[in-house]
Amino acid sequence: MSNHTPILIAFCALLLLGACQSTPEISDIRPLTPMPSVQDPSDYALAQSVKTILAEMKAPLHSTFEFQRLDLNDDARRDALVLFKTPYGYWCGTHGCTMLVMEAHNDHFTLVNSIQPVRAPIYSSDISTNGWKDILIRVSGRWADSKTVAAKYNGTEYPLDPADIEPAGGEEFGNKGYLFR
């Protein structure tokens, strides 16, 4: 036997002992701090939030509306655009109706702002401004020429009246999808 044999045997024994120890499974590894849970609130939560806003505004509680849900601010929650239909004289006039932009939270919605007057068609854009998707609105039925505008979030809210926005060019539309027809 050579003088290296005992060292070689000891080295092999250490390798075997090390292999016998259990190693944690990938599924057993946990992050140091828990990841926050993101929940997409339900349509019922949206209806309740709209009802609360109507009460706060002292608006007619029997107001009818339609809504579309989409993630406007890329937070994995579907926000909402709420387009009122009736009562006509309260929410709507000859140039269109009031639309609410609502931000989704885990279990409720908050009002970002209202945009008025708007009328269908209304589109969503894949282009974002200040972290929120642009909303494409058709402005028509007025004394000026019809136009499509890109309502852009300014860091606090969307423009209040789409008629005050310059017409959007084709490059401002990005890929768009119908929200209201």
Backbone as a printed PyTorch tensor [residue, N CA C, xyz], in Angstrom:
tensor([[[  0.8190,  -1.1700,   0.0000],
         [  0.0000,   0.0000,   0.0000],
         [  0.8690,   1.2420,   0.0000]],

        [[  0.4540,   2.2050,  -0.7860],
         [  1.2480,   3.4350,  -0.8420],
         [  0.8740,   4.3290,   0.3290]],

        [[  1.6960,   5.3350,   0.6110],
         [  1.4030,   6.2200,   1.7320],
         [  0.2490,   7.1800,   1.4150]],

        [[ -0.2270,   7.2200,   0.2080],
         [ -1.3660,   8.0890,  -0.1380],
         [ -2.6980,   7.3700,   0.0290]],

        [[ -2.6820,   6.0830,   0.2090],
         [ -3.9180,   5.3120,   0.3050],
         [ -4.7650,   5.7280,   1.4990]],

        [[ -4.2210,   5.8790,   2.7050],
         [ -5.0680,   6.3050,   3.8300],
         [ -5.7070,   7.6810,   3.5820]],

        [[ -4.9940,   8.5680,   2.9310],
         [ -5.5570,   9.9030,   2.6320],
         [ -6.6860,   9.7670,   1.6180]],

        [[ -6.4940,   8.9200,   0.6290],
         [ -7.5140,   8.7010,  -0.3990],
         [ -8.7590,   8.0710,   0.2180]],

        [[ -8.5820,   7.1060,   1.1310],
         [ -9.7320,   6.4700,   1.7870],
         [-10.4720,   7.4920,   2.6500]],

        [[ -9.7600,   8.3150,   3.3770],
         [-10.3890,   9.3480,   4.2240],
         [-11.1680,  10.3450,   3.3570]],

        [[-10.6090,  10.7430,   2.2300],
         [-11.2760,  11.6740,   1.3210],
         [-12.5740,  11.0770,   0.7830]],

        [[-12.5350,   9.7880,   0.3700],
         [-13.7410,   9.1050,  -0.1430],
         [-14.7970,   8.9860,   0.9480]],

        [[-14.3820,   8.7250,   2.1760],
         [-15.3260,   8.6230,   3.2950],
         [-16.0200,   9.9620,   3.5330]],

        [[-15.2640,  11.0460,   3.4680],
         [-15.8640,  12.3760,   3.6400],
         [-16.8660,  12.6710,   2.5230]],

        [[-16.5570,  12.2890,   1.2980],
         [-17.4880,  12.4960,   0.1870],
         [-18.7790,  11.7170,   0.3930]],

        [[-18.6520,  10.4530,   0.8400],
         [-19.8350,   9.6340,   1.0820],
         [-20.6750,  10.1990,   2.2120]],

        [[-20.0670,  10.6520,   3.2720],
         [-20.8110,  11.2370,   4.3880],
         [-21.5250,  12.5160,   3.9520]],

        [[-20.8620,  13.3080,   3.1500],
         [-21.4860,  14.5390,   2.6520],
         [-22.6670,  14.2440,   1.7500]],

        [[-22.6110,  13.1830,   0.9870],
         [-23.7040,  12.8240,   0.0810],
         [-24.8960,  12.3050,   0.8470]],

        [[-24.7000,  11.8000,   2.0520],
         [-25.8000,  11.2530,   2.8360],
         [-26.6600,  12.3330,   3.4830]],

        [[-26.1140,  13.5300,   3.6380],
         [-26.8950,  14.6030,   4.2480],
         [-27.9850,  15.0330,   3.2870]],

        [[-29.1650,  15.3620,   3.8350],
         [-30.2640,  15.7860,   2.9650],
         [-30.0580,  17.2380,   2.5550]],

        [[-30.3880,  17.5050,   1.3340],
         [-30.3130,  18.8730,   0.8270],
         [-31.7280,  19.3870,   0.6870]],

        [[-31.9440,  20.6660,   0.9240],
         [-33.3140,  21.1870,   0.8280],
         [-33.8250,  21.1060,  -0.6030]],

        [[-35.1010,  20.7730,  -0.7130],
         [-35.7560,  20.7760,  -2.0120],
         [-35.9930,  22.2280,  -2.4210]],

        [[-36.1180,  22.4410,  -3.7110],
         [-36.3950,  23.7950,  -4.2160],
         [-37.6800,  24.3250,  -3.5860]],

        [[-38.6920,  23.4630,  -3.4410],
         [-39.9700,  23.9160,  -2.8930],
         [-39.8710,  24.2780,  -1.4170]],

        [[-38.7970,  23.8020,  -0.6990],
         [-38.6310,  24.1180,   0.7190],
         [-37.9900,  25.4840,   0.9400]],

        [[-37.4110,  26.0510,  -0.0780],
         [-36.7290,  27.3360,   0.0600],
         [-37.7740,  28.4420,   0.0360]],

        [[-37.7750,  29.2790,   1.0280],
         [-38.7340,  30.3750,   1.1410],
         [-37.9810,  31.7030,   1.0510]],

        [[-38.6340,  32.7380,   0.4980],
         [-37.9740,  34.0430,   0.4870],
         [-37.8370,  34.5700,   1.9180]],

        [[-36.9160,  35.4840,   2.1080],
         [-36.6940,  36.0580,   3.4310],
         [-37.8970,  36.8390,   3.9190]],

        [[-38.5330,  37.5690,   3.0300],
         [-39.7490,  38.2850,   3.3810],
         [-40.8690,  37.7880,   2.4680]],

        [[-42.0650,  37.6460,   2.9900],
         [-43.1460,  37.1490,   2.1400],
         [-43.4800,  38.1520,   1.0380]],

        [[-43.8140,  37.6240,  -0.1200],
         [-44.2200,  38.4710,  -1.2360],
         [-45.6290,  38.9860,  -0.9630]],

        [[-45.9240,  40.2470,  -1.2850],
         [-47.2710,  40.7530,  -1.0590],
         [-48.2670,  40.0290,  -1.9620]],

        [[-49.4260,  39.7930,  -1.4280],
         [-50.4650,  39.1120,  -2.1820],
         [-51.2420,  40.1320,  -3.0110]],

        [[-51.3250,  39.8970,  -4.3040],
         [-52.0880,  40.7750,  -5.1840],
         [-53.3930,  40.0740,  -5.5040]],

        [[-54.4940,  40.7330,  -5.1970],
         [-55.8060,  40.1730,  -5.4800],
         [-56.5320,  41.0840,  -6.4420]],

        [[-57.2140,  40.4820,  -7.3960],
         [-58.0200,  41.2330,  -8.3490],
         [-59.4340,  41.2930,  -7.7830]],

        [[-59.9260,  42.4830,  -7.4080],
         [-61.2550,  42.5530,  -6.7940],
         [-62.3430,  42.1330,  -7.7870]],

        [[-63.4420,  41.6590,  -7.2520],
         [-64.5500,  41.1410,  -8.0610],
         [-65.3800,  42.2670,  -8.6720]],

        [[-66.2380,  41.8810,  -9.6160],
         [-67.1910,  42.8360, -10.1870],
         [-68.1700,  43.3230,  -9.1180]],

        [[-68.4860,  42.4530,  -8.1560],
         [-69.3520,  42.8510,  -7.0530],
         [-68.6860,  43.9680,  -6.2400]],

        [[-67.3810,  43.8450,  -5.9860],
         [-66.6460,  44.8950,  -5.2650],
         [-66.6860,  46.1990,  -6.0550]],

        [[-66.6250,  46.1070,  -7.3870],
         [-66.7380,  47.3030,  -8.2270],
         [-68.1050,  47.9470,  -8.0510]],

        [[-69.1660,  47.1470,  -8.1240],
         [-70.5290,  47.6810,  -7.9680],
         [-70.6970,  48.3520,  -6.6100]],

        [[-70.1500,  47.7490,  -5.5550],
         [-70.2370,  48.3470,  -4.2260],
         [-69.4590,  49.6560,  -4.1540]],

        [[-68.3020,  49.7080,  -4.7890],
         [-67.4990,  50.9410,  -4.7980],
         [-68.2080,  52.0440,  -5.5800]],

        [[-68.8500,  51.6940,  -6.6870],
         [-69.6110,  52.6940,  -7.4560],
         [-70.7720,  53.1980,  -6.6160]],

        [[-71.4500,  52.3010,  -5.9230],
         [-72.5730,  52.6970,  -5.0680],
         [-72.1020,  53.6720,  -3.9920]],

        [[-70.9490,  53.4180,  -3.4030],
         [-70.3820,  54.3190,  -2.3820],
         [-70.0670,  55.6790,  -2.9830]],

        [[-69.4940,  55.7000,  -4.1750],
         [-69.1590,  56.9610,  -4.8430],
         [-70.4290,  57.7400,  -5.1690]],

        [[-71.4770,  57.0480,  -5.6380],
         [-72.7510,  57.7250,  -5.9210],
         [-73.3000,  58.3820,  -4.6610]],

        [[-73.2200,  57.6890,  -3.5420],
         [-73.7190,  58.2510,  -2.2820],
         [-72.8840,  59.4620,  -1.8600]],

        [[-71.5600,  59.3590,  -1.9890],
         [-70.6880,  60.4810,  -1.6270],
         [-70.9420,  61.6920,  -2.5170]],

        [[-71.2380,  61.4590,  -3.8040],
         [-71.4940,  62.5470,  -4.7420],
         [-72.9270,  63.0700,  -4.6500]],

        [[-73.7510,  62.3870,  -3.8350],
         [-75.1770,  62.6900,  -3.7580],
         [-75.8240,  62.6000,  -5.1390]],

        [[-75.3610,  61.6140,  -5.9130],
         [-75.8760,  61.3470,  -7.2580],
         [-77.0210,  60.3390,  -7.1520]],

        [[-77.8500,  60.2550,  -8.1890],
         [-78.9570,  59.2940,  -8.1470],
         [-78.4490,  57.8560,  -7.9330]],

        [[-78.9370,  57.2040,  -6.8900],
         [-78.4980,  55.8480,  -6.5710],
         [-79.0190,  54.8210,  -7.5820]],

        [[-80.0560,  55.1800,  -8.3320],
         [-80.6120,  54.2710,  -9.3400],
         [-79.9360,  54.4410, -10.7090]],

        [[-78.8030,  55.1120, -10.7440],
         [-78.0760,  55.3240, -11.9990],
         [-77.6990,  53.9810, -12.6220]],

        [[-77.8140,  53.9230, -13.9410],
         [-77.3910,  52.7040, -14.6390],
         [-76.0800,  52.9840, -15.3580]],

        [[-75.2760,  51.9320, -15.4780],
         [-73.9600,  52.0800, -16.0910],
         [-73.5290,  50.7460, -16.6670]],

        [[-72.5520,  50.8210, -17.5420],
         [-71.8510,  49.6240, -17.9840],
         [-70.3810,  49.8400, -17.6560]],

        [[-69.6350,  48.7530, -17.5790],
         [-68.2320,  48.8870, -17.2030],
         [-67.3790,  47.9110, -17.9940]],

        [[-66.1210,  48.2510, -18.0790],
         [-65.1110,  47.3710, -18.6560],
         [-63.9500,  47.3160, -17.6820]],

        [[-63.4090,  46.1190, -17.4940],
         [-62.2840,  45.9230, -16.5840],
         [-61.0150,  45.6930, -17.3930]],

        [[-59.9450,  46.4030, -17.0530],
         [-58.6460,  46.2060, -17.6710],
         [-57.5900,  46.7650, -16.7390]],

        [[-56.4130,  46.2180, -16.8220],
         [-55.3140,  46.6730, -15.9720],
         [-54.7110,  47.9230, -16.6140]],

        [[-55.0730,  49.0780, -16.0990],
         [-54.5980,  50.3460, -16.6580],
         [-53.1850,  50.6900, -16.2040]],

        [[-52.7990,  50.2580, -14.9910],
         [-51.5240,  50.6970, -14.4280],
         [-50.5310,  49.5570, -14.1940]],

        [[-50.7260,  48.4340, -14.8400],
         [-49.8020,  47.2870, -14.7870],
         [-49.4490,  46.8500, -13.3640]],

        [[-50.4720,  46.7580, -12.4990],
         [-50.2320,  46.2720, -11.1380],
         [-50.8530,  44.8930, -10.9090]],

        [[-51.2530,  44.2220, -11.9900],
         [-51.8460,  42.8770, -11.9580],
         [-53.2830,  42.8770, -11.4210]],

        [[-53.8880,  44.0350, -11.2950],
         [-55.3020,  44.1410, -10.9140],
         [-56.0380,  44.8250, -12.0530]],

        [[-57.2420,  44.3220, -12.3530],
         [-58.0360,  44.9370, -13.4170],
         [-58.7890,  46.1430, -12.8540]],

        [[-58.3910,  47.3180, -13.3240],
         [-59.0630,  48.5540, -12.9580],
         [-60.3860,  48.5960, -13.7190]],

        [[-61.1080,  49.7020, -13.6610],
         [-62.4180,  49.7450, -14.3210],
         [-62.6770,  51.1150, -14.9360]],

        [[-63.3370,  51.0750, -16.0850],
         [-63.9270,  52.2630, -16.6890],
         [-65.4330,  52.0610, -16.5810]],

        [[-66.1000,  53.0110, -15.9620],
         [-67.5340,  52.9140, -15.7020],
         [-68.2190,  54.0070, -16.5100]],

        [[-69.0510,  53.6170, -17.4770],
         [-69.7480,  54.5730, -18.3430],
         [-71.2170,  54.6220, -17.9410]],

        [[-71.6540,  55.7780, -17.4380],
         [-73.0430,  55.9390, -17.0070],
         [-73.9640,  56.0870, -18.2010]],

        [[-75.1860,  55.5950, -18.0440],
         [-76.2020,  55.6430, -19.1050],
         [-77.4150,  56.4900, -18.7100]],

        [[-77.8760,  56.3240, -17.4720],
         [-79.0550,  57.0630, -17.0110],
         [-78.8520,  57.4290, -15.5410]],

        [[-79.5780,  58.4360, -15.0560],
         [-80.5650,  59.2530, -15.7380],
         [-79.9140,  60.2080, -16.7450]],

        [[-80.5800,  60.3570, -17.8520],
         [-80.0110,  61.0780, -18.9830],
         [-79.5880,  62.4930, -18.6220]],

        [[-80.4240,  63.2680, -18.0560],
         [-80.0920,  64.6590, -17.7590],
         [-79.0120,  64.8290, -16.7080]],

        [[-78.7970,  63.8140, -15.8830],
         [-77.7910,  63.9160, -14.8340],
         [-76.4060,  63.5190, -15.3420]],

        [[-76.2890,  62.3490, -15.9770],
         [-75.0050,  61.8320, -16.4290],
         [-74.7120,  62.1140, -17.8910]],

        [[-75.7230,  62.2930, -18.6780],
         [-75.5400,  62.3910, -20.1250],
         [-76.1830,  63.6560, -20.6700]],

        [[-75.6070,  64.1270, -21.7550],
         [-76.1370,  65.2710, -22.4780],
         [-75.9730,  65.0220, -23.9670]],

        [[-76.1150,  66.0620, -24.7590],
         [-76.0450,  65.8920, -26.2080],
         [-74.6660,  65.4660, -26.7060]],

        [[-73.6200,  65.7190, -25.9250],
         [-72.2670,  65.3870, -26.3740],
         [-71.7290,  64.0820, -25.7960]],

        [[-72.4890,  63.4430, -24.9230],
         [-72.0450,  62.1710, -24.3580],
         [-72.3660,  62.0550, -22.8850]],

        [[-71.7410,  61.0840, -22.2370],
         [-72.0230,  60.7610, -20.8400],
         [-70.7470,  60.8320, -19.9950]],

        [[-70.9100,  60.6820, -18.7090],
         [-69.7910,  60.6880, -17.7700],
         [-69.2020,  59.2820, -17.6610]],

        [[-67.8710,  59.2170, -17.6600],
         [-67.1750,  57.9480, -17.4640],
         [-66.2420,  58.1080, -16.2680]],

        [[-66.2910,  57.1480, -15.3480],
         [-65.3960,  57.1390, -14.1970],
         [-64.2090,  56.2280, -14.4850]],

        [[-63.0210,  56.6670, -14.0860],
         [-61.8300,  55.8240, -14.1170],
         [-61.6040,  55.3900, -12.6780]],

        [[-61.5920,  54.0600, -12.4450],
         [-61.4900,  53.5440, -11.0850],
         [-60.2870,  52.6140, -10.9570]],

        [[-59.4970,  52.8440,  -9.9160],
         [-58.3140,  52.0240,  -9.6620],
         [-58.6750,  50.8670,  -8.7380]],

        [[-58.2540,  49.6660,  -9.1250],
         [-58.5120,  48.4700,  -8.3190],
         [-57.4600,  48.3350,  -7.2190]],

        [[-57.9270,  47.9400,  -6.0460],
         [-57.0680,  47.5660,  -4.9250],
         [-57.4270,  46.1160,  -4.5970]],

        [[-56.9070,  45.5410,  -3.5470],
         [-57.1710,  44.1240,  -3.2840],
         [-58.6520,  43.7860,  -3.1560]],

        [[-59.4320,  44.6450,  -2.4910],
         [-60.8360,  44.2990,  -2.2490],
         [-61.8130,  45.4370,  -2.5410]],

        [[-61.3490,  46.5050,  -3.1550],
         [-62.2260,  47.6290,  -3.4730],
         [-61.6060,  48.4570,  -4.6060]],

        [[-62.3310,  49.4950,  -5.0030],
         [-61.8880,  50.4170,  -6.0430],
         [-61.9370,  51.8320,  -5.5020]],

        [[-61.0430,  52.6880,  -6.0070],
         [-61.1010,  54.1070,  -5.6740],
         [-61.2230,  54.8980,  -6.9710]],

        [[-61.8490,  56.0520,  -6.8570],
         [-62.0480,  56.9170,  -8.0090],
         [-60.7500,  57.6420,  -8.3350]],

        [[-60.3030,  57.5180,  -9.5840],
         [-59.1580,  58.2990, -10.0630],
         [-59.7000,  59.6550, -10.4890]],

        [[-60.6330,  59.6570, -11.4150],
         [-61.3440,  60.8710, -11.8120],
         [-62.4500,  60.5150, -12.7910]],

        [[-63.2400,  61.5220, -13.1420],
         [-64.2780,  61.3280, -14.1560],
         [-63.8430,  62.0450, -15.4330]],

        [[-64.3060,  61.5220, -16.5480],
         [-64.0570,  62.1380, -17.8530],
         [-65.4370,  62.3670, -18.4580]],

        [[-65.6720,  63.6050, -18.9180],
         [-66.9890,  63.9010, -19.4810],
         [-66.9220,  65.0500, -20.4530]],

        [[-67.7310,  65.0510, -21.4400],
         [-68.5890,  63.9590, -21.8790],
         [-67.8440,  63.0240, -22.8280]],

        [[-68.2010,  61.7570, -22.7690],
         [-67.6380,  60.7700, -23.6900],
         [-68.7870,  59.9840, -24.3050]],

        [[-68.5050,  59.4250, -25.4590],
         [-69.4600,  58.5240, -26.1020],
         [-68.6610,  57.4440, -26.8150]],

        [[-69.2980,  56.3230, -26.9950],
         [-68.6470,  55.2100, -27.6910],
         [-68.3940,  55.6160, -29.1430]],

        [[-67.3610,  55.0820, -29.7580],
         [-66.4890,  54.0190, -29.2680],
         [-65.3580,  54.5590, -28.3980]],

        [[-64.9780,  53.7560, -27.4110],
         [-63.8510,  54.0390, -26.5290],
         [-62.9250,  52.8330, -26.6220]],

        [[-61.6370,  53.0950, -26.7540],
         [-60.6590,  52.0270, -26.9350],
         [-59.6100,  52.0960, -25.8210]],

        [[-58.9450,  50.9720, -25.6320],
         [-57.7560,  50.9730, -24.7770],
         [-56.5420,  50.9350, -25.6850]],

        [[-55.4410,  51.4720, -25.2070],
         [-54.1980,  51.4800, -25.9630],
         [-53.1520,  50.7120, -25.1860]],

        [[-52.1790,  50.1480, -25.8880],
         [-51.0720,  49.5020, -25.1810],
         [-49.9560,  50.4950, -24.8670]],

        [[-50.1460,  51.7430, -25.2440],
         [-49.1790,  52.7960, -24.9340],
         [-49.5210,  53.3830, -23.5680]],

        [[-48.5110,  53.5830, -22.7360],
         [-48.7160,  54.1270, -21.3910],
         [-48.0520,  55.4860, -21.2520]],

        [[-48.6600,  56.3250, -20.4160],
         [-48.1020,  57.6260, -20.0600],
         [-48.1190,  57.7220, -18.5390]],

        [[-46.9770,  58.0060, -17.9430],
         [-46.8400,  58.0790, -16.4880],
         [-47.3470,  56.8170, -15.7950]],

        [[-47.1170,  55.6620, -16.4210],
         [-47.4470,  54.3820, -15.8070],
         [-48.8670,  53.9000, -16.0030]],

        [[-49.7130,  54.6630, -16.7160],
         [-51.1020,  54.2640, -16.9480],
         [-51.3640,  54.2250, -18.4500]],

        [[-52.1480,  53.2520, -18.8920],
         [-52.4710,  53.1160, -20.3130],
         [-53.2910,  54.3110, -20.7970]],

        [[-53.0210,  54.7130, -22.0350],
         [-53.8160,  55.7710, -22.6650],
         [-55.2010,  55.2210, -23.0080]],

        [[-56.1960,  56.0970, -22.9450],
         [-57.5740,  55.7460, -23.3120],
         [-57.9170,  56.5450, -24.5600]],

        [[-58.3310,  55.8480, -25.6110],
         [-58.6660,  56.5050, -26.8770],
         [-60.1620,  56.7610, -26.9180]],

        [[-60.5270,  58.0270, -27.1250],
         [-61.9200,  58.4520, -27.0720],
         [-62.2740,  59.1680, -28.3630]],

        [[-63.4050,  58.8250, -28.9290],
         [-63.9100,  59.4960, -30.1340],
         [-64.7470,  60.6880, -29.6880]],

        [[-64.3890,  61.8660, -30.1620],
         [-65.1230,  63.0910, -29.8400],
         [-65.8930,  63.4790, -31.1030]],

        [[-67.2240,  63.5120, -30.9950],
         [-68.0500,  63.8510, -32.1690],
         [-69.3600,  64.4730, -31.7110]],

        [[-70.1180,  64.9490, -32.6840],
         [-71.4140,  65.5430, -32.3790],
         [-71.3140,  66.9440, -31.8110]],

        [[-70.2310,  67.6400, -32.1240],
         [-70.0230,  68.9960, -31.6300],
         [-69.8700,  69.9520, -32.8030]],

        [[-69.6480,  71.1890, -32.4960],
         [-69.4810,  72.2030, -33.5260],
         [-68.1760,  72.0290, -34.2940]],

        [[-67.1870,  71.3980, -33.6890],
         [-65.8920,  71.1820, -34.3420],
         [-65.9010,  69.8240, -35.0520]],

        [[-64.8950,  69.6060, -35.8850],
         [-64.7770,  68.3330, -36.5840],
         [-64.6080,  67.1890, -35.5900]],

        [[-65.1040,  66.0190, -35.9780],
         [-64.9260,  64.8210, -35.1630],
         [-63.4460,  64.4690, -35.1020]],

        [[-63.0460,  63.8610, -33.9860],
         [-61.6480,  63.4860, -33.8240],
         [-61.5440,  62.3460, -32.8220]],

        [[-60.4390,  61.6380, -32.8860],
         [-60.1200,  60.6400, -31.8640],
         [-58.9460,  61.1920, -31.0750]],

        [[-59.0730,  61.1410, -29.7410],
         [-58.0380,  61.6930, -28.8770],
         [-57.4760,  60.5930, -27.9880]],

        [[-56.2320,  60.7780, -27.5810],
         [-55.5940,  59.8730, -26.6240],
         [-55.5800,  60.5710, -25.2770]],

        [[-56.4470,  60.1120, -24.3610],
         [-56.4630,  60.6480, -23.0040],
         [-55.2850,  60.0310, -22.2530]],

        [[-54.3540,  60.8760, -21.8270],
         [-53.1110,  60.4240, -21.1910],
         [-53.1160,  60.8050, -19.7140]],

        [[-52.6980,  59.8720, -18.8870],
         [-52.6180,  60.0880, -17.4470],
         [-51.4730,  61.0590, -17.1620]],

        [[-51.7310,  62.0750, -16.3460],
         [-50.7080,  63.1020, -16.0880],
         [-49.9280,  62.8850, -14.7890]],

        [[-50.1190,  61.7400, -14.1700],
         [-49.4740,  61.4670, -12.8830],
         [-50.4630,  61.5430, -11.7400]],

        [[-51.5930,  62.1990, -11.9640],
         [-52.6460,  62.3220, -10.9620],
         [-53.9930,  61.8550, -11.5000]],

        [[-54.2740,  62.2350, -12.7600],
         [-55.5770,  61.9110, -13.3500],
         [-55.5050,  61.9740, -14.8710]],

        [[-56.6050,  61.5830, -15.5050],
         [-56.7710,  61.7170, -16.9460],
         [-57.4160,  63.0820, -17.2150]],

        [[-57.3150,  63.6020, -18.4450],
         [-57.9820,  64.8870, -18.7410],
         [-59.4880,  64.7940, -18.4680]],

        [[-60.0450,  65.8700, -17.9600],
         [-61.4510,  65.8670, -17.5730],
         [-62.4000,  65.9470, -18.7710]],

        [[-62.0270,  66.6860, -19.8220],
         [-62.8840,  66.8490, -21.0030],
         [-62.0940,  66.4630, -22.2480]],

        [[-62.4910,  65.3870, -22.9310],
         [-61.7410,  64.9440, -24.1080],
         [-61.7600,  65.9520, -25.2530]],

        [[-62.7280,  66.8660, -25.2700],
         [-62.7850,  67.8630, -26.3360],
         [-61.5940,  68.8130, -26.2670]],

        [[-60.9730,  68.9390, -25.1010],
         [-59.8300,  69.8420, -24.9280],
         [-58.5040,  69.2360, -25.3760]],

        [[-58.5230,  67.9860, -25.8310],
         [-57.3030,  67.2890, -26.2250],
         [-57.1350,  67.3840, -27.7450]],

        [[-55.8990,  67.5700, -28.1710],
         [-55.6070,  67.5990, -29.6110],
         [-55.8750,  66.2240, -30.2220]],

        [[-56.2630,  66.1830, -31.4950],
         [-56.4790,  64.8800, -32.1450],
         [-55.1990,  64.0420, -32.1030]],

        [[-55.3810,  62.7490, -31.9240],
         [-54.2370,  61.8280, -31.8600],
         [-53.8750,  61.3720, -33.2620]],

        [[-52.5790,  61.2210, -33.4880],
         [-52.1170,  60.6430, -34.7360],
         [-52.0740,  59.1310, -34.6180]],

        [[-51.9440,  58.4310, -35.7230],
         [-51.9400,  56.9780, -35.7380],
         [-50.8800,  56.3580, -34.8530]],

        [[-49.7100,  57.0090, -34.7470],
         [-48.6380,  56.4600, -33.9160],
         [-48.9830,  56.5250, -32.4330]],

        [[-49.9050,  57.3990, -32.0390],
         [-50.2990,  57.5100, -30.6350],
         [-51.2760,  56.4200, -30.2260]],

        [[-51.8760,  55.7350, -31.2150],
         [-52.8820,  54.7320, -30.8930],
         [-52.2630,  53.4540, -30.3620]],

        [[-51.1080,  53.0480, -30.8920],
         [-50.5420,  51.7530, -30.5270],
         [-51.5060,  50.6580, -30.9470]],

        [[-51.4400,  49.5190, -30.3040],
         [-52.4270,  48.4660, -30.5260],
         [-53.6170,  48.8060, -29.6590]],

        [[-54.7930,  48.7640, -30.2410],
         [-55.9640,  49.1650, -29.4810],
         [-57.0030,  48.0580, -29.4770]],

        [[-57.8400,  48.0980, -28.4710],
         [-58.9410,  47.1530, -28.3560],
         [-60.1850,  47.8830, -27.9030]],

        [[-61.3500,  47.4510, -28.4130],
         [-62.6110,  48.0820, -28.0360],
         [-62.8840,  47.9100, -26.5540]],

        [[-63.3620,  48.9470, -25.9200],
         [-63.8780,  48.8670, -24.5710],
         [-65.3900,  49.0340, -24.5920]],

        [[-65.8370,  50.1280, -25.2000],
         [-67.2690,  50.3870, -25.3370],
         [-67.5490,  50.6330, -26.8090]],

        [[-68.5990,  50.0460, -27.3180],
         [-68.9800,  50.2570, -28.7220],
         [-70.2730,  51.0100, -28.8150]]])
